[in-house]
């Protein structure tokens, strides 16, 4: 005896969406239907939905050549002009906001011009947001990234929220730019957390974050106060050449492996109360208020 799958229609926030329910009642939607909604100028609001197939934001019709080259790579900007909200959703395929066509030597980047929310979602494959620009609010909090998460060169014009996320593979935020607060508190980085060359124009919060793999903040610039209070580094931690012109707190932080602060520039206020270094720590050429860091060590009697 065959069991027929039931197709249902339902309204969500005034938008008609077509989904199917499986035998357990879980709602599913094909990724291409979301792209179709964006092309029609319809706001996307989904909750408790499994997205099947690859969600290719670079497929949208609204695109333009940002840089055209006779002998190099042609770069296309793909514009997302509607708000996106995904709550407690599962993405079975890749989420593609960046794509390089090797055959045609073409590069496609998604630009998000309205609010973007991916909250408490599961990304079962890669989340690719390299070079993406987020003009308004971006909320990626409490997500589980089971594969790679690529935000290299991404630009966040408003607050970037990643609090409570779990990154099971490399989290790549190299060269990312944050114009407002960057919130990574209580994140779990199971593999490398790469923030090399990242620029934090306002507060950066990594309090109570756990770094199971290497934590790389080499050359990162924290223009306003940063906090790593009660954070735990179980792999090597690198802050070499990092700059903290408005101070930083490592209060009660734990470094299980080597910690490298060579050439790091600290300014007041600097709080290293209760910091625990289990292995080697390198403060060679480190500066505090423009002077050798040993002055701070002597003042605080810090070992």
C-alpha positions as CSV (number, residue, x, y, z in Angstrom):
1,X,0.0,0.0,0.0
2,X,1.4,3.4,-0.9
3,X,1.1,6.4,1.3
4,X,0.5,9.7,-0.5
5,X,2.5,12.7,0.7
6,X,0.2,15.6,1.5
7,X,0.8,19.0,0.0
8,X,-0.4,22.0,2.0
9,X,-0.6,25.7,1.6
10,X,-0.3,28.1,4.5
11,X,0.0,31.8,5.2
12,X,3.0,33.1,7.1
13,X,3.2,36.8,7.9
14,X,0.8,37.6,5.0
15,X,2.8,35.7,2.4
16,X,1.6,32.6,0.7
17,X,4.1,29.8,0.8
18,X,3.9,26.4,-0.8
19,X,5.4,23.6,1.3
20,X,5.0,19.9,1.7
21,X,4.7,18.0,4.9
22,X,6.4,14.6,5.4
23,X,5.0,11.8,7.5
24,X,6.2,13.3,10.7
25,X,4.5,16.6,9.9
26,X,7.8,18.5,9.2
27,X,7.4,21.2,6.7
28,X,9.8,21.4,3.8
29,X,10.5,23.9,1.0
30,X,12.6,23.8,-2.1
31,X,15.4,26.4,-2.0
32,X,14.5,27.7,-5.5
33,X,11.1,28.8,-4.3
34,X,12.8,31.2,-1.9
35,X,14.8,32.7,-4.8
36,X,11.6,33.1,-6.7
37,X,10.0,35.0,-3.8
38,X,13.0,37.3,-3.7
39,X,12.7,38.0,-7.5
40,X,9.1,38.9,-7.0
41,X,9.9,41.3,-4.2
42,X,8.2,39.2,-1.5
43,X,9.5,39.2,2.1
44,X,10.8,35.8,3.2
45,X,9.7,34.6,6.7
46,X,10.1,31.0,7.5
47,X,10.0,29.1,10.8
48,X,10.4,25.4,11.5
49,X,11.0,24.6,7.8
50,X,13.6,22.3,6.2
51,X,15.1,23.9,3.1
52,X,15.9,21.3,0.5
53,X,18.5,21.8,-2.3
54,X,21.2,24.5,-2.4
55,X,19.9,28.0,-1.5
56,X,21.7,30.1,-4.1
57,X,21.3,33.8,-3.4
58,X,23.6,34.4,-6.3
59,X,20.8,33.1,-8.6
60,X,18.6,36.2,-8.1
61,X,17.7,38.2,-11.2
62,X,18.7,41.5,-9.8
63,X,22.4,41.6,-10.5
64,X,25.0,43.9,-12.1
65,X,28.5,43.8,-13.2
66,X,30.6,45.4,-10.5
67,X,33.9,44.9,-12.2
68,X,34.3,43.7,-15.8
69,X,37.7,42.7,-17.0
70,X,38.9,41.8,-20.5
71,X,41.5,39.3,-19.2
72,X,40.6,38.8,-15.5
73,X,37.6,37.8,-13.4
74,X,34.2,39.5,-14.1
75,X,32.5,40.3,-10.8
76,X,28.7,40.4,-10.4
77,X,26.9,41.8,-7.4
78,X,23.6,40.0,-6.7
79,X,21.1,42.2,-4.9
80,X,18.8,40.9,-2.2
81,X,16.3,43.7,-1.6
82,X,13.8,42.0,0.7
83,X,14.1,41.2,4.5
84,X,15.0,37.5,5.2
85,X,13.9,35.7,8.3
86,X,14.7,32.1,9.0
87,X,13.9,30.8,12.5
88,X,14.7,27.2,13.6
89,X,15.2,26.1,10.0
90,X,17.4,23.4,8.6
91,X,19.3,23.9,5.4
92,X,20.1,20.5,3.9
93,X,22.2,22.0,1.0
94,X,24.7,24.8,0.8
95,X,23.7,28.4,1.4
96,X,25.5,30.2,-1.4
97,X,26.0,33.9,-1.3
98,X,29.4,33.6,-3.0
99,X,30.2,31.6,-6.1
100,X,33.3,31.5,-8.4
101,X,32.6,30.0,-11.8
102,X,36.0,28.6,-12.7
103,X,35.0,27.8,-16.3
104,X,33.8,31.3,-17.1
105,X,36.1,33.1,-14.6
106,X,33.1,34.9,-13.1
107,X,32.6,35.8,-9.5
108,X,29.1,36.3,-7.9
109,X,28.6,38.0,-4.6
110,X,25.3,38.5,-2.8
111,X,24.5,41.9,-1.3
112,X,21.9,42.1,1.5
113,X,20.2,45.4,1.6
114,X,17.5,44.6,4.2
115,X,17.4,42.9,7.6
116,X,18.8,39.3,7.6
117,X,18.0,36.8,10.3
118,X,19.1,33.2,10.5
119,X,18.4,32.3,14.1
120,X,18.6,28.9,15.8
121,X,19.1,27.3,12.4
122,X,21.2,24.3,11.3
123,X,23.4,24.5,8.3
124,X,24.2,20.9,7.3
125,X,26.5,22.0,4.4
126,X,28.7,25.0,3.8
127,X,27.5,28.5,4.5
128,X,29.3,30.7,1.9
129,X,29.1,34.5,2.6
130,X,32.5,35.6,1.3
131,X,32.5,39.2,0.2
132,X,28.8,39.6,1.2
133,X,27.7,43.0,2.4
134,X,25.0,43.4,5.1
135,X,23.6,46.9,4.9
136,X,21.2,46.5,7.8
137,X,20.8,44.2,10.8
138,X,22.3,40.7,10.5
139,X,21.4,38.1,13.1
140,X,23.1,34.8,12.9
141,X,22.7,33.9,16.6
142,X,22.4,30.4,18.0
143,X,23.0,28.6,14.7
144,X,24.8,25.3,14.2
145,X,27.2,25.3,11.3
146,X,28.0,21.6,10.7
147,X,30.4,22.3,7.8
148,X,32.5,25.3,6.9
149,X,31.3,28.9,7.4
150,X,32.9,31.4,5.1
151,X,32.5,35.1,5.9
152,X,35.9,36.2,4.6
153,X,35.9,39.9,3.5
154,X,32.2,40.2,4.6
155,X,31.1,43.7,5.6
156,X,28.6,44.3,8.4
157,X,27.2,47.8,8.5
158,X,25.0,47.3,11.5
159,X,25.4,45.0,14.6
160,X,26.6,41.5,13.7
161,X,25.1,38.9,16.0
162,X,26.6,35.5,16.2
163,X,26.1,34.9,19.9
164,X,25.6,31.2,20.9
165,X,26.7,29.7,17.6
166,X,28.4,26.4,17.2
167,X,31.0,26.2,14.4
168,X,31.9,22.5,13.9
169,X,34.4,23.2,11.1
170,X,36.5,26.3,10.3
171,X,34.9,29.6,11.0
172,X,36.6,32.0,8.5
173,X,36.0,35.7,9.2
174,X,39.4,36.8,7.8
175,X,39.4,40.4,6.7
176,X,35.8,40.8,7.8
177,X,34.7,44.4,8.7
178,X,32.4,45.3,11.5
179,X,31.0,48.9,11.5
180,X,29.0,48.2,14.7
181,X,29.1,45.8,17.6
182,X,30.3,42.3,16.9
183,X,28.7,39.8,19.2
184,X,30.3,36.3,19.5
185,X,29.6,35.7,23.2
186,X,29.2,32.0,24.2
187,X,30.2,30.8,20.7
188,X,31.7,27.3,20.3
189,X,34.5,27.1,17.8
190,X,35.2,23.4,17.3
191,X,37.8,24.0,14.6
192,X,39.9,27.0,13.7
193,X,38.4,30.4,14.4
194,X,40.0,32.7,11.9
195,X,39.7,36.5,12.5
196,X,43.0,37.4,11.0
197,X,43.0,41.0,9.8
198,X,39.4,41.5,11.0
199,X,38.5,45.1,11.7
200,X,36.2,45.8,14.7
201,X,35.1,49.5,14.6
202,X,33.0,49.2,17.7
203,X,32.7,46.8,20.7
204,X,33.8,43.2,20.1
205,X,32.3,40.6,22.5
206,X,33.9,37.2,22.7
207,X,33.1,36.6,26.4
208,X,32.6,33.0,27.5
209,X,33.5,31.8,24.0
210,X,35.2,28.4,23.7
211,X,37.9,27.8,21.1
212,X,38.6,24.1,20.7
213,X,40.9,24.7,17.7
214,X,43.3,27.6,17.0
215,X,42.0,31.0,17.7
216,X,43.7,33.4,15.2
217,X,43.4,37.1,15.8
218,X,46.7,38.1,14.2
219,X,46.7,41.7,12.9
220,X,43.1,42.2,14.1
221,X,42.2,45.7,15.0
222,X,39.8,46.5,17.8
223,X,39.0,50.2,17.6
224,X,36.8,50.1,20.7
225,X,36.8,48.0,23.8
226,X,37.0,44.2,23.3
227,X,36.2,41.5,25.8
228,X,37.3,37.9,26.1
229,X,36.2,37.5,29.7
230,X,35.9,33.9,30.8
231,X,36.8,32.7,27.3
232,X,38.6,29.4,27.0
233,X,41.3,28.6,24.4
234,X,42.0,24.9,24.1
235,X,44.2,25.4,21.0
236,X,46.9,27.9,20.2
237,X,45.8,31.5,20.6
238,X,47.4,34.1,18.3
239,X,47.0,37.9,18.9
240,X,50.3,38.8,17.3
241,X,50.2,42.4,16.0
242,X,46.7,42.8,17.2
243,X,45.7,46.4,18.3
244,X,43.5,47.3,21.3
245,X,43.5,51.2,21.4
246,X,40.5,51.4,23.7
247,X,41.4,48.5,26.0
248,X,40.4,44.8,26.3
249,X,39.5,42.4,29.1
250,X,40.8,38.9,29.4
251,X,39.5,38.5,32.9
252,X,39.4,34.9,34.0
253,X,40.2,33.7,30.5
254,X,42.0,30.3,30.2
255,X,44.7,29.5,27.6
256,X,45.4,25.7,27.6
257,X,48.0,25.9,24.8
258,X,50.5,28.5,23.6
259,X,49.4,32.1,23.6
260,X,51.1,34.6,21.3
261,X,50.9,38.3,22.0
262,X,54.1,39.3,20.2
263,X,53.9,42.9,19.0
264,X,50.4,43.3,20.4
265,X,49.5,46.9,21.2
266,X,47.5,47.4,24.4
267,X,46.0,50.6,25.8
268,X,44.0,51.2,29.0
269,X,41.9,49.7,30.3
270,X,43.5,46.3,30.2
271,X,42.2,43.6,32.6
272,X,44.0,40.3,32.9
273,X,42.8,39.5,36.4
274,X,42.6,35.7,36.9
275,X,44.0,34.8,33.5
276,X,45.4,31.3,33.4
277,X,48.2,30.4,31.0
278,X,48.8,26.6,31.0
279,X,51.6,26.7,28.4
280,X,54.0,29.2,26.9
281,X,53.0,32.8,26.5
282,X,54.9,35.3,24.3
283,X,54.8,39.0,25.3
284,X,57.9,39.8,23.2
285,X,57.8,43.4,21.9
286,X,54.3,43.8,23.3
287,X,53.4,47.4,24.2
288,X,51.1,48.8,26.9
289,X,50.2,52.5,26.6
290,X,53.2,52.9,24.2
291,X,55.7,51.4,26.6
292,X,57.2,47.9,27.1
293,X,54.6,45.5,28.4
294,X,56.8,44.5,31.4
295,X,55.7,47.8,33.0
296,X,52.2,46.5,33.2
297,X,53.4,43.1,34.5
298,X,55.4,44.8,37.3
299,X,52.5,47.1,38.1
300,X,49.9,44.3,38.4
301,X,52.4,41.7,39.7
302,X,51.1,39.5,36.9
303,X,52.9,36.3,36.0
